[in-house]
């Protein structure tokens, strides 16, 4: 479960603990992952059992999220919104005991409820859109596009939180937009050549808009989480996410008339795996952000893209085009550059 789950179960993140300015770029399928990044460096050093463990957790999280995305792609005859509904139910079963144990209640502070509602609606919408993107375009293309989320996060933070938008942010934005253009290959720039696409161009375009929409909604979620800060328990944030996500899924599926149980026993198994791997990914990204600085975590998290390329080649026999590779390099360079800059600033 990625958005980029950031992006949902990425809510133990998607991922957590309160969001800080050091939240890693590109943690989209998993907006809540950034919430886990609030521990002081001093505490992080005490908690880290050995050097590099946080980065190992990040790598493991990227792998689990990518496997979850693979299963979303593999599921047949189940709408992306219905997959989201199954995931919400799975997470709900995990979150309810946690809320009871922590005695935080199920409603939240009065002044924060509107933000919790917005966080729930926007976060769940991001999940549905990225699942739809996985189903309608190549796994690598959808994954790369979701990594454009930091661009939108910077813009929304400038507008809503009055945070500084530097020339470096503008440069990273240009890199990201260039990468997305290389992946989308609009006909007015590249002609009618659709070689290397596993679907029709119209399907590719639908998936592109869904992936960009997921990145936008995930970025909005991160800004809301930053606005709430530490005033709301992260499990309560996840609770709103899964409840409103389930309600939203039911409404959309009822309107579309897409309710259906998986016909194949293998698809039912895949749905369970989507929940399990997504939850595992959330747990490990949360642990990583608790014992490691956000900058290195953000850099390591770009391994999501590498795993997506590998899985696309192995399981779908689809070798990414050089356009996709070039686009991925631009987007990854933007994310890595933003992470290094943030890391450098925080170390001053």
MOGI-V317847 format. One record per residue. N is the residue number from 1. RES is the residue in three letters. PHI is phi in degrees with one decimal (none if undefined). Layout:
N_RES_PHI ; N_RES_PHI
This chain:
1_UNK_none ; 2_UNK_-102.0 ; 3_UNK_-154.3 ; 4_UNK_4.1 ; 5_UNK_-86.4 ; 6_UNK_57.2 ; 7_UNK_129.5 ; 8_UNK_none ; 9_UNK_-53.7 ; 10_UNK_-59.8 ; 11_UNK_-86.9 ; 12_UNK_-69.6 ; 13_UNK_-71.9 ; 14_UNK_none ; 15_UNK_-120.2 ; 16_UNK_none ; 17_UNK_-103.2 ; 18_UNK_-58.3 ; 19_UNK_-76.6 ; 20_UNK_-121.9 ; 21_UNK_-65.9 ; 22_UNK_-92.0 ; 23_UNK_-56.9 ; 24_UNK_-71.6 ; 25_UNK_-65.1 ; 26_UNK_81.6 ; 27_UNK_-85.7 ; 28_UNK_-93.6 ; 29_UNK_-58.6 ; 30_UNK_-148.4 ; 31_UNK_-54.4 ; 32_UNK_-72.0 ; 33_UNK_-59.9 ; 34_UNK_-66.1 ; 35_UNK_-68.0 ; 36_UNK_-82.0 ; 37_UNK_-93.1 ; 38_UNK_-97.4 ; 39_UNK_-71.8 ; 40_UNK_-64.4 ; 41_UNK_-59.2 ; 42_UNK_-61.8 ; 43_UNK_-67.9 ; 44_UNK_-60.6 ; 45_UNK_-64.8 ; 46_UNK_-69.2 ; 47_UNK_-80.4 ; 48_UNK_-70.9 ; 49_UNK_-66.5 ; 50_UNK_-154.8 ; 51_UNK_-61.0 ; 52_UNK_85.3 ; 53_UNK_-64.7 ; 54_UNK_-61.4 ; 55_UNK_-69.4 ; 56_UNK_-64.0 ; 57_UNK_-59.8 ; 58_UNK_-64.3 ; 59_UNK_-61.6 ; 60_UNK_-64.8 ; 61_UNK_-62.1 ; 62_UNK_-60.2 ; 63_UNK_-64.4 ; 64_UNK_-64.8 ; 65_UNK_-61.9 ; 66_UNK_-67.9 ; 67_UNK_-64.4 ; 68_UNK_-59.6 ; 69_UNK_-64.2 ; 70_UNK_-60.4 ; 71_UNK_-67.0 ; 72_UNK_-60.8 ; 73_UNK_-66.7 ; 74_UNK_-79.4 ; 75_UNK_-62.7 ; 76_UNK_-107.9 ; 77_UNK_59.6 ; 78_UNK_-126.1 ; 79_UNK_-64.2 ; 80_UNK_-57.9 ; 81_UNK_-67.5 ; 82_UNK_-69.0 ; 83_UNK_-60.1 ; 84_UNK_-61.5 ; 85_UNK_-63.5 ; 86_UNK_-61.1 ; 87_UNK_-66.0 ; 88_UNK_-62.6 ; 89_UNK_-62.6 ; 90_UNK_-61.0 ; 91_UNK_-66.9 ; 92_UNK_-61.2 ; 93_UNK_-64.2 ; 94_UNK_-84.7 ; 95_UNK_-74.9 ; 96_UNK_-55.5 ; 97_UNK_-59.7 ; 98_UNK_-66.3 ; 99_UNK_-66.3 ; 100_UNK_-65.3 ; 101_UNK_-64.9 ; 102_UNK_-83.8 ; 103_UNK_54.5 ; 104_UNK_-94.8 ; 105_UNK_82.0 ; 106_UNK_-116.8 ; 107_UNK_-112.4 ; 108_UNK_96.1 ; 109_UNK_-58.4 ; 110_UNK_-57.1 ; 111_UNK_-73.3 ; 112_UNK_-107.6 ; 113_UNK_-64.9 ; 114_UNK_-63.8 ; 115_UNK_-70.8 ; 116_UNK_-64.9 ; 117_UNK_-64.9 ; 118_UNK_-62.1 ; 119_UNK_-61.5 ; 120_UNK_-66.0 ; 121_UNK_-67.9 ; 122_UNK_-67.9 ; 123_UNK_-65.2 ; 124_UNK_-68.9 ; 125_UNK_-64.0 ; 126_UNK_-59.8 ; 127_UNK_-64.9 ; 128_UNK_-61.2 ; 129_UNK_-66.9 ; 130_UNK_-71.2 ; 131_UNK_-64.1 ; 132_UNK_-63.5 ; 133_UNK_-62.8 ; 134_UNK_-60.7 ; 135_UNK_-79.8 ; 136_UNK_-110.3 ; 137_UNK_-142.5 ; 138_UNK_-65.5 ; 139_UNK_-60.5 ; 140_UNK_-65.5 ; 141_UNK_-61.4 ; 142_UNK_-63.6 ; 143_UNK_-63.9 ; 144_UNK_-63.3 ; 145_UNK_-63.2 ; 146_UNK_-64.5 ; 147_UNK_-75.5 ; 148_UNK_-80.2 ; 149_UNK_-53.8 ; 150_UNK_-57.6 ; 151_UNK_-61.9 ; 152_UNK_-69.8 ; 153_UNK_-60.7 ; 154_UNK_-62.8 ; 155_UNK_-67.4 ; 156_UNK_-66.2 ; 157_UNK_-65.7 ; 158_UNK_-63.6 ; 159_UNK_-74.2 ; 160_UNK_-91.0 ; 161_UNK_-111.7 ; 162_UNK_58.9 ; 163_UNK_-79.7 ; 164_UNK_-68.0 ; 165_UNK_-116.9 ; 166_UNK_-89.2 ; 167_UNK_-57.7 ; 168_UNK_-63.1 ; 169_UNK_-60.2 ; 170_UNK_-62.8 ; 171_UNK_-63.2 ; 172_UNK_-63.6 ; 173_UNK_-63.4 ; 174_UNK_-61.9 ; 175_UNK_-60.2 ; 176_UNK_-65.5 ; 177_UNK_-61.2 ; 178_UNK_-61.0 ; 179_UNK_-61.9 ; 180_UNK_-64.9 ; 181_UNK_-62.0 ; 182_UNK_-63.5 ; 183_UNK_-77.4 ; 184_UNK_-71.9 ; 185_UNK_52.7 ; 186_UNK_-59.7 ; 187_UNK_-57.1 ; 188_UNK_-69.7 ; 189_UNK_-108.6 ; 190_UNK_-114.8 ; 191_UNK_77.2 ; 192_UNK_-96.1 ; 193_UNK_-70.8 ; 194_UNK_-118.7 ; 195_UNK_-60.2 ; 196_UNK_91.1 ; 197_UNK_-85.7 ; 198_UNK_-83.7 ; 199_UNK_-137.3 ; 200_UNK_-65.0 ; 201_UNK_-65.4 ; 202_UNK_-63.2 ; 203_UNK_-66.0 ; 204_UNK_-61.4 ; 205_UNK_-68.4 ; 206_UNK_-61.0 ; 207_UNK_-64.1 ; 208_UNK_-63.6 ; 209_UNK_-62.5 ; 210_UNK_-65.4 ; 211_UNK_-66.4 ; 212_UNK_-65.5 ; 213_UNK_-60.4 ; 214_UNK_-62.1 ; 215_UNK_-63.3 ; 216_UNK_-65.8 ; 217_UNK_-67.8 ; 218_UNK_-64.4 ; 219_UNK_-64.2 ; 220_UNK_-61.3 ; 221_UNK_-63.2 ; 222_UNK_-63.6 ; 223_UNK_-65.3 ; 224_UNK_-65.7 ; 225_UNK_-61.4 ; 226_UNK_-66.2 ; 227_UNK_-62.7 ; 228_UNK_-73.6 ; 229_UNK_62.1 ; 230_UNK_-93.1 ; 231_UNK_-76.8 ; 232_UNK_-125.4 ; 233_UNK_-61.2 ; 234_UNK_-65.0 ; 235_UNK_-68.0 ; 236_UNK_-67.6 ; 237_UNK_-62.3 ; 238_UNK_-65.7 ; 239_UNK_-58.0 ; 240_UNK_-61.9 ; 241_UNK_-61.6 ; 242_UNK_-74.7 ; 243_UNK_-65.9 ; 244_UNK_-68.3 ; 245_UNK_-64.2 ; 246_UNK_-67.0 ; 247_UNK_-61.1 ; 248_UNK_-61.6 ; 249_UNK_-63.7 ; 250_UNK_-62.1 ; 251_UNK_-62.8 ; 252_UNK_-64.2 ; 253_UNK_-65.4 ; 254_UNK_-66.7 ; 255_UNK_-67.2 ; 256_UNK_-79.1 ; 257_UNK_66.9 ; 258_UNK_-104.4 ; 259_UNK_-63.2 ; 260_UNK_-166.3 ; 261_UNK_-82.0 ; 262_UNK_-57.0 ; 263_UNK_-74.7 ; 264_UNK_-98.4 ; 265_UNK_-61.8 ; 266_UNK_-66.7 ; 267_UNK_-64.1 ; 268_UNK_-63.8 ; 269_UNK_-66.5 ; 270_UNK_-61.4 ; 271_UNK_-61.7 ; 272_UNK_-66.0 ; 273_UNK_-63.9 ; 274_UNK_-58.3 ; 275_UNK_-66.9 ; 276_UNK_-66.7 ; 277_UNK_-68.4 ; 278_UNK_-63.9 ; 279_UNK_-63.9 ; 280_UNK_-60.9 ; 281_UNK_-61.9 ; 282_UNK_-65.0 ; 283_UNK_-62.3 ; 284_UNK_-73.0 ; 285_UNK_-70.2 ; 286_UNK_-65.4 ; 287_UNK_-63.6 ; 288_UNK_-61.6 ; 289_UNK_-72.3 ; 290_UNK_-82.2 ; 291_UNK_-120.6 ; 292_UNK_-138.5 ; 293_UNK_-63.9 ; 294_UNK_-65.8 ; 295_UNK_-59.2 ; 296_UNK_-59.8 ; 297_UNK_-62.6 ; 298_UNK_-62.5 ; 299_UNK_-66.5 ; 300_UNK_-64.3 ; 301_UNK_-66.6 ; 302_UNK_-65.8 ; 303_UNK_-62.6 ; 304_UNK_-50.8 ; 305_UNK_-65.7 ; 306_UNK_-61.3 ; 307_UNK_-63.0 ; 308_UNK_-62.0 ; 309_UNK_-63.3 ; 310_UNK_-62.3 ; 311_UNK_-64.4 ; 312_UNK_-63.7 ; 313_UNK_-72.4 ; 314_UNK_-73.1 ; 315_UNK_-94.3 ; 316_UNK_-122.0 ; 317_UNK_50.7 ; 318_UNK_-125.1 ; 319_UNK_-80.6 ; 320_UNK_-58.2 ; 321_UNK_-74.0 ; 322_UNK_-65.6 ; 323_UNK_-62.5 ; 324_UNK_-65.5 ; 325_UNK_-61.9 ; 326_UNK_-63.0 ; 327_UNK_-63.1 ; 328_UNK_-63.6 ; 329_UNK_-63.4 ; 330_UNK_-64.7 ; 331_UNK_-67.9 ; 332_UNK_-64.0 ; 333_UNK_-61.2 ; 334_UNK_-62.8 ; 335_UNK_-65.1 ; 336_UNK_-65.1 ; 337_UNK_-61.4 ; 338_UNK_-63.2 ; 339_UNK_-66.9 ; 340_UNK_-64.0 ; 341_UNK_-63.0 ; 342_UNK_-64.2 ; 343_UNK_-61.4 ; 344_UNK_-63.9 ; 345_UNK_-64.0 ; 346_UNK_-72.3 ; 347_UNK_-88.3 ; 348_UNK_-69.5
